[in-house]
Amino acid sequence: MNNIKPFKIFKLKDKTIIQLFQGNRGTKPHLDFKVKHLEPGRKLRTPSHTHWLVDLIMKAEIDKESVHDFSEFLIGIYDKATPFKSLKERKNYNLKHIKAARRKFGSMKGGKYSPEYITAIVELFSICEKQYAEAYMFKKSLNLIQKYAKGESDYYTLVSHSKQM
């Protein structure tokens, strides 16, 4: 039995719980973290890039314009994200964008995940990627989903990219 405890827990409106655990990568491994989520009735899992990207593809099949707008919102989160500077900052962090996601995109149809959940994951993954100066794959994912919503990329490109992460 794994008895490692999360250092931070976020509870979403849909009862999904997102937990942060100590990571060990990069030049500042003490600030690194791993993201896991617990959906009601499921086991604790690490979010997959493929899952949230495919979810946005499914949403785009219903409403490309909303997914385009949502992807712009997510890219804005990425662009504003900064890496944690201290353990105290990391421990006291609160998600900043889920209320706006709920308000602006809460009625988005299709897929499995709520805009609130995707926003939370993107916010945390953005902070995590920004810990590494050479990292770029996550930002590329956000740009690809935006291109998909504009009809400038295809399903195979997105899924192939997500499997490289």
N, C-alpha and C positions, 0 to 999 in steps of 0.2 A: 504493500500500500504506500502510495506516494504521500508524504506528509509535508511537502513544501507548501507554504501558505502564500497567497497573493499579498502584495504590499498595498494594492489599491483595487477597489471594487466600484464599478459603475452599474447602476440599475436603470434599464430603459423602460419606457411605457409598456412595451409588449412583453415584459417580464424577463427578457433576455438579460443576463448578467455578463458584463465584460470585466475580466480580471487581468491585472498586470502582475507579472512575476519577474524576479531578478533575471537578467540576461548576463552574458559574459563575453560579448564580442566588442571589437573595435578598440580604439585607442583609449577610450574611457569606459572600460567594462563595468565599472561600478554604477554608471548611469544608463547602461543598456537595459532594455526590458523586453519581455515576451508578452504578447497579447493572446489571451484565450477567451472563449465565450462559452456560456452555458445557457442553452435554450431550455425552456420548460419541458420536462420529460425526456431530455437528452443527456448525453455525457459531455463532459468538458472537452472542448476541441480548440485547436489552433485555427483561426480563420484562414481560409485559402484564398489567394488572389484570384484563382480561377472561378471560385464560387461567386464572389461579388461582381466580377466582370461579366460572367454569364447572366447573373441576375439583371444587370443593367442592359445587357443585350435583350433579354426577355421583355423588360420594360420598354425598350426602344421599339420593339415590334408593335407595341400598342400606341406609343406616343413619342416619336423621335424628338419632337420639339422640347417636351418636358425633360427628356434625358439630356438633351443638349444643354438646356438651362441648368440642370442639376450638375452636369459635368463641369460647367463653368464655375458653379458654386464650389465644387470639390477642389478644382484647380486653385481657386482663391484661397481655400483652406491650406492647401499645400504651400502656396507661395508665402503665406503669412506665418507658417509654422517655423518655430525655432527649436533647436535642441535644448534639452535640459542643461542647466549650468551647475546644479547642485542636487544632492539627494533630497534636501528639504523641498526644493521646487518640484521635483518629480513626485514626491509623496503627497504634496498638497495640491497637485494639479486637478483641475475640474474641466470636464469637456465644455468647450466654449460655443460650439456651433449646432448642437442637436436641437435646441429650441427653434432656431431659425429654420433648420431643415424640416422640422415638424410643421411649422407655420407655412413655409413656402412650397413644400413638396409632399406633404402628408397625404394628399389625395392621389398620388401617383399610383397607377395600376400595374399589375403584372409582377412576375418574379416571386421570390420567397421572402426576401429581406425588406424591412421597412427602410425608408430614406433615413430615419433616425439611426438605425443600426449601421448602414453603409457610411453615414457621415461620421459616426463615432470611430469606426474602423479606419477610415481615411485619415481622420484627425490624428489618431495614435500612430498609424503607419508613417504618416508624414513627419511627425516629430522623430520617430525612430530612424527614418532614412536620413534626416538632416544631421544625425549624429555622425554620419560618415561622409566626408567631403567628396569621395569618389562615387557615391551611390547615385543612381539615376533611374533605375528600372521602374520604381513605383510611379514617379512623375511621368514616365513614358506610358505607363498603363492609363493614367488619367487622360493624357493627350490622345491616346488611341480610342478610348471610349467616346471622347468628344468627336473625333473624326468619324467614328462609326455612326453616331447620331446625325452627322451632317451628310452621310452617304459617301464619305471619302475613304473608308476602310471597310474591311469585311470580317465576317465571323471567324474565319480560319486564321487570319492575322492576329486577331485579339486572343483567341484561345491558345494559339501557338506561343504568343508572347507570355501569356499568364503561366504557362507550363515551364518557362525558363526561369521564373522567379522563385 
